[in-house]
Amino acid sequence: MNQSDFTTLQNLLAKLDDAAHKAATTDGKFKKYNTGSIEVLKDLPVHLRQLEQALKNAKVVSNSN
């Protein structure tokens, strides 16, 4: 993995969050049955950044693209 991979993951998470937010505002059943997942999704970018930094510190992920 490299920095580009994490950027791609962050962009995909943003798209997924946008889609889930849109679904939750337009579809009551989606919101009813997926509230927990929507809440977890909000925290994923923070965890991804923490994992990225930890992997860089462990020299498993390079800073280059």
Residue, then its C-alpha position, 0 to 999 in steps of 0.5 A: m500500500n502507498q499514500s495513493d491507496f489511502t487517498t482512494l479509500q478515503n474518496l470511496l468512504a466519502k462517496l459511500d457516506d454521501a450515498a448512505h446519507k442520501a438514502a437515509t433522507t429519502d428512504g425511511k426503511f433504509k434509515k430504520y434498518n441501517t442507522g447503526s451502519i450509518e453511524v459506524l460509517k461516520d467514524l471510519p475516516v478517523h480510523l482509516r487515518q489512524l491506521e494509515q499513520a500507524l502503518k507508516n510508522a511501522k514502515v509498511v506503507s510508503n509516503s510515495n504514490 
